[in-house]
Structure formats: structure tokens, C-alpha cells
Amino acid sequence: MTLCIVNIGQLVSVSGPARPRAGPELRELGLIRDAAMLIEGDRIAAVGTYAEVRSRIAPGATVIDAEGRCVTPGFVDAHTHLVFAGNRADEFERRIAGATYQEIAAAGGGIQRTVKLTRAASEDDLLAAASRHRDWMLRGGTTTLEAKSGYGLDRDTELKMLRVMRRLNGEGPARTVPTLLAAHTVPPEFAGRRMEYVRWIADELIPEVAAAGLARSCDVFCDDHAFSVDEARIVLAAAKQHGMSLRVHAEQFRPGTGAALAAELGAATADHLETATNETLIQLRDAGVQPVLLPGSVFALGSTQYPPARKMIELGLAIVLATDFNPGSSPVPSMPFMLSLACVLMGLSPAEALSAATINAAWSLGLGDSIGSLETGKNADFLIHEFSDYRELAYFIAAPMRPRVFIGGREVTP
């Protein structure tokens, strides 16, 4: 099938070097005006001005008129907890009344609450819930998303969650990239036996998951109410030994909780980093670790301490924006809202935010050679927006935008 998108008022190609973008590169969007894009099958065959592409449009091609609107790559959400049962709306109400995230967790709520519900749910029930969450994301323009386990904390449920991700990816239309997060918190049955749980993840679960090809990456929540740096090192070292990419929840509530470990082990990402120090950021930069910034969780927790995004850019870190969609600290599925938060509360420009939510996010998942920008040979994952200027993505905050979503050259209607 040949498809051609014509009359594109502003095409945001995000073209550039075959690597994550840092520093001033984040503002270089590769804008093309009066543009056209030619697609053969599921791949981009040509991108340029209409005058440049016109001669390549075959007589039988399907032509879509973009009506002068803006076209961007599909969003890549590089940190979500997509698969879970139930919700925690009551805890949301408690936080509004003054309870902290840590207080709720200490009282048996938080992650443990969702673990109980997710263990009790069938695989089909989890698939139905995850599909609903995925469709919310699709409507906002997310075409690829990472998804973590971590609401099972036992063999059967962790594997069940990962199988749901595999089914979701197989059914499409969005691309789902699975991550093992059994080291999310210590389950109640291992209370007082923390190291036994850590060793079980490292010695039994990781080898089984890796052998079955159920997860591309392994993540650890490194924090005072989760896992220590030493415990996290055991899990991540085992994952690295089994060929898995590494990701770390780090420095969310206080410094010294995991970012240096991410640098030490050569992790793909360190996520959160609200409390990261300059020294730690330099370690991450020098190790090539990408920071994944999650302003939705800061916003939803009612906090005011956002990650030091401007400092990261000044230091040359290849930042990523993601939702952290989850039932507790960030029930926020919208990538456009992340762009708004990043601009208004973290000081990013609209261009920097868009690069962080597309090409840099793609590289953080090891997919930058096939998605994240609109360049010849890449997957035809793109959005035709309702507006003509990419800056409107962040400017119209929480607007009910409904872009036309294309994945692999096919229009998707969630």
C-alpha cells in the first residue's frame, strides 16, 4: 500500500543524528513547511516539501489532505505502569485531605493495595483493563509505550502481567515494550525476609523471564520504602547478566537512592530524579544514562519539587518525558499534558519537550533507529493534529485534542 500525506502546513520531522539529542539539539525539530510524506507499507519512503515529493506519488496512491495542519511523530511514553486491576480513588481523596504517599503505603495502601487486586484478577480481566488504559493513551497520540510489571510480586502474577503485555503488543495497534519490575516493593509474605525476596528475583524470576523473552528490561524501585542501593544492585546485576536492559526508579524522594547505581551499572535510564544533585547528574551524563522525567507524578502527589530539567539540559543530558501512568501516584495517561507540565513547571521550551517525548524516548527504549522521528526508512508512526503549530501541543493545557493517529502507516481509531 502506498500512502501520501499532502498539504502539511508544518511537518515536525525531529530528524537528526542517530542517537539521543542533548543540549541545543533538543530544540532542533527539523521543521518542514508545505510538506508531504510518502509511505510504502509500514515505512516512510520520503519526507520533504510537496514540490520535492510530488513526482514520487504514484497514480494509484492513497492521498490524505492534512489541510494545512501540523504533523509530528507519535508520542513514545517510556515509563508506564499500564497493567493493573482496580483503582485507588479513595487514596487520592486521602492525599487531598493531607495524608502523604508514604503514610498511605505504611498503612497497607499504595502499591500493596494494587498488588492484592491484581493478584485476584484473571489474565483476561487485566487485558481488558490494560486495553482501556492503552486506548486513553492512543487518543492523545501515544503510539509506543513501555509497560512495567510490579503489581504481582509473586511468580504467577508477575508472569501473568508480562503475558498481558505480550498479548496487548500482539493485538496492537500500539507498540508495547515490557519491563520486569518485581523489585517494586517487598510483598507482605516476605516481611522480615527482604533479602530472601531479593535473591528470589535475582536467582529465579529474572532467569525465567529472560529465557521466555517476556521482558526487554528490568527495573528496580530504589527508595527508603522500597529497595536499598545494595539490594537494587543484586537485582540489576542479575538482569544485566541475562542480557536485559536496566532501568531504575531513582532519587524520587531523597538523594542517594539509585542514580549513582544506574551510572555504575550502565543503565539505559534513571527515572524520576526529583532530588538528584549536580554531582549525580554529571555521573549519569558521563555514563550515558538517560533521565526519564515524570512531572505527572509530582503534579498528582501535590508536590512542588520537579526534576531539575534545565540543569540537566545545561549539563548535556539526553532527557526523556513520560507519564508514569499508574493507579496511585500518577493516574495521568496524557503525553500532551506532560508537555504542558514540562514547559510551565520545569522550564522546557515546547521544542525541547517534544524532542524528549519522541526521539529521546525512543532511544531510551532501544528503538530510536525505527521510531521517534519522521525520516526515510522509519516506521510510519505519526499524528495529524487539529492545529498548525506544534507549540499548541503544550500551550492549550489539557485541551481535549484528538489527533488523527497513524501506526505503521495505518490510521487507528481507539
N, C-alpha and C positions, 0 to 999 in steps of 0.2 A: 504494500500500500504506500502510495506517495501522497503526502500531505504538505500543503504550503500555507503558512500564516502570513498574510499580507496586510498592508496598511497599519503597521505597528507604529504608533506615534513615538514611543520610546522603548527600545529593547535594552534591558539591563543584562548584558552577557556575563558579567563578572569574569571575563576572560583574563588570562594572565599566566604566570609561571605555574608549572605542575608541582605545586607544594602549597602549604597553608600560607595565608597572607598575614603580614605583620607590619606595624608602624604605618607609614603613609600609604602603603599598598592597600590597606583596608578601605581607603576612600576612592580607589581606582576601580570603577564599576564597568568600564568598557561600554559606555552608553553608545547606542546607535539610533539615530532618528530616521524617520521614514523608512523603517526596516522591514525585512522579510526573513522568514526562516523556513528552510526546506527540510522535510523529514522523510526518510526512507525506512519503512518498517518501524522499528522502535528507536532508531538512531537519528541524530541530527546530521544532515548531509551538507547543509550550507547555512551560513548566517551572514547577513550584511545588509546594505541598503537594498531597497527594492530594485533599483537600477542594476545593482550587481547580481542579484539573484534571479531576476526576471527571465533571463534567457535559459535558465535551467529548469523552469517549470514545464513539465510535460503536459501535453494536451489533455490526458486523462486524469490528471492530479486532482485531488480534492482540495479546494481552496476555501480557507476561512478568513473572513474580513475581520480584523481586530478593531476596526472602527476608530483608529487613532489612539487606542488605549495603550497602557503600559504592559509589557510582558517581562516577567522575571523568572529565574529558576524556581522550582518548587522548594518550599522550606524543608530543611533537614533538622529534625528535632533529635538532638544527640544525647538526651537524658530524660527518660520517662520511666514511670512505674505503671505501665499500661494495664497489666493483668492483675485484677483483684476482685474480691466479692464485697458487696455491701458498700457502705459509706460511713463517714464519721461526722455527720452533720451535727450531732449532739456535742462533739468535742469542739467543733467550730464555734458553737454557741458558748461553750465554757471558756474558750480563749477570749472571746469578746468580753466576757464577764471578768476576765483578769487572770485566769489560770494560764500557766506557761506550758510550752510544749513538753519540757522536762517533767513538770509536775503531773501532767496527764499520763505520760509514759510510766512514771513511778507508781501510779495508781492502777496500773494494769491496762491502761488505754493505749493510744498511739498504735505503733506497729503491731503489738501483741493482739490488739483488738481485731485488726485486719487479718492477722495470721489465723485466728480462730475461725473467722468467717470463710476465709479462702480454703482452709483445710476441709471444711464441711461441704464446700461447693463441688459439683461434678465438673468434669472437664468441659462438657458441653455448655454448662451454665457459665463457666469462666470465659469460654469462647464468645458466647453471646454478649457478655458484659464488655469484653475487650473490643469486640467489633463495634459496639456502640461508642466506646471512647475513641476508637480509631476514626469513626465517621465524623465525630466532632472535629477532630484534627484535620481530616481531609477537607471539610467545608471551609476551613480557614487557610488551606493551601499547603498543608504538610503532606509531602509525597514520600518521604522516607523517615522512619523513626526508629530509635533504639528503644528496647524494652528490657527491663530487669525483672528477674525473679525476686525472691526475698520475702514473700509473704507466705512461705511454706515452712521453711526452717526444719524440714524433715525430708527424707529421701522422696517419698511418694509425692508430696505436694510440690516440691521444687521441680521434679521431673514433669509433673502434670502442668505446671505453669510454662515450662520450656516447650512442651509439646503443643500447648495452645499457641505460643508464638510461632512455632513451625507451621501449624495449620493456618494461622492468620496470614503468614507470609505466602504460603502456597495458594491460598484463596485470592490474595490480592484485594484491591488493586495497589495499595500502598506497600512499600518495601519495609519489612520489619526485621531489625537486626537484634538478635538475642544476647543478653548478658546474664551470667550467673551471679546472683547477689545473696547467696546463702549466708554470708557474713554480714547480715543486716542488723541483727541483734541476737542475743542468746535466748533460745526458746525456754519456756518455763520448765520443761522436763530436764534441762541441763543446768538448772540453777545450782550454783555451788560447784559445778563441774565445767567451768568455762573452757579450760584447756582441752578437755576431752572433746568438746564440741568443735573447737578449732581444728584439732587433729583429725576428727572425722571428716570435716570439709576437705582438708588438705590431702588426706590419705585415701579416702574412699569416694567422696562425691565428685571431686574435680576429675579424677581419672575416669570415672564412669561417664560424666557429662562430655568430657573431651573425646572419649572413644566413640560416643554416639553422635558426635557432631551437633549437639543440641545448643551450644553457646559459642559465640565467637570470642567473647571477652569474659573476664572475671572482675568483679568489683568488690570493695570492702568499705563498710561504713566505719571510719576511724573517728571515734569521739568518746567522751567520758561515759556516755550511757550506751555505748555500742562496743567497739573493739579498740584495744590499745595499739600503739605503733608496733610493738613486738608481736602481738597476736596477728595483726594485719600482715606483717612481713611473712609469717609462716604460710598464710593462705595464698598470698600473691606469688611467693616464690614457687609454690607448688603449681599454680596456674601457669606461670611462665615456663616451668619445666615441661608442661604438657602442651606448649605451643599456643596458649591463649594470650590475647592482648590484655593489658592491665588498665583498670580504671579505679580511681579512689575518691570516695566522699571525704573531703579533707577541709580542715580549718573552718568549719561552719560556725562553731560557737566559741572557739578559742584557738589561739596559735599553738603550733606544735602538735597538731593532730593530723598527721599524714602527708602533708605536701612534700616535706623533705624525703619521705619514704618513696613517694611517687617519682621524685627525681633520681633517687638512689637506684631504683629498680627499672628505670626507663619506661614508666607507664605512658600509655597513649594520652591520658588525661588526668587532671586533678580537678574535681568538681566541687563547687560552692566557693571556697576561698574568701568568705566574707571577712575573716580576721587575719588573712595572710600578711606577713611583714615583707618589706622590701628585700631583705636578705633571702627569704624563702622564694620570692618571685624570681630573683636572679638565678637561684638554683634550678627552678623549673625551666626558665629560658635556656640556660646552658645545657640542660638535659633534653631539650626538645619536647617537653611536656606541654600539651595544650590546656589552658584553663577553660573549663566549661562553667560559664556564669549563669546563675539561676535566680534572676530577680523575682520570679513569681513566688518562690518560697519565702523570700524576705518580705514581700508585699503581703502575702497571705498570713504570715505569722505576726504581722503588725510591727515588724522591726523597722529600724531606720538605718541599719548598718549594711549597706550594699557592698559588693566586692569592689576593690579599688581599680576599676576598669581603665580609667585614664592613665594611672601609673603603669598598669600592665602594657598598654599600648606604647607609652613612652619608653619602656624597657625593651620593647621588641617582642612581646609575647603574642602568639597567634591565637587570639581569644575566640571562643565559641559562645553562642547564646542558645539556651534550651529552656524548656518549660518546667522540668522536674515534676511533670504531672503525676500526682499521687493522691490518695484519699485523705491524707492528713495535712501535711504542711504546704501543699501546693495543688489544690484542686483546680488547676488552670491549664486547659488544653490548647490555648490560643498562642501561636507564634507571633501574629501581628501585635498582640498585647505585650509580648516580650520585647518587641522592638520599641514600643512606646515607653515601657518602663526603662529600658536601657538608655534611651535618649533623654527622658525627663529627669530620671533619678540617678543615672550613672554617668551622664555627660557624654555619651557617644553621639556622633553625628548619625543621621539616617543612613548614610552610605556605610559607615563602619558597622552599624548594627546589622544591615542587610548582608554584608560580607560574612559576618560572624554567624549568621543564621542559615547560610547556604554553603558556600565553598569551604569555609573553615570547618564547619560542622561535618561536611562530607569527608574531609581529610581526617578528622578525629576518629571517624569510624572506619578508616582504611578504604574509603570509597571515592576519594577525590579524583581518581582517574576516570570515573564513569558518571558521576552525578555532581551537582552543586554549582554548575555553570552551564551556559548555553554556548557550546563550542562544538565544532565538527567532530563527529565520532562518539560523542557522549550520548547517554540516554536522553530521550526527548521528554524530560520531566519539567513542565513549565506551567505558568499561570498567566491567564489573560485577565487583568484586573479591571475594575469598574472605573478607573481613573487614568489620567495620562501622565502623572508624575510620581515616581517611586517614593518620594518623600511623604506622600499622603498616607502610605502604609503606617508610619509612626505618628503622623500628625492627627489623623482622625481616630482618637483614642477609643477603643472598644466599639468602634462602629461595626454594624452587622454586615461586613463586607462578604460577598460571595463571589470570589473569582471563578472563572472557568478553569477547571483543573485537568491537566493532561499528564498521564503517566505512560511512559513508553510510547508516546505518540497517539494515545487513545484518550478521549475525553471521559472523565469519571464523574458520575453523579451520585454522591453518597446519600 
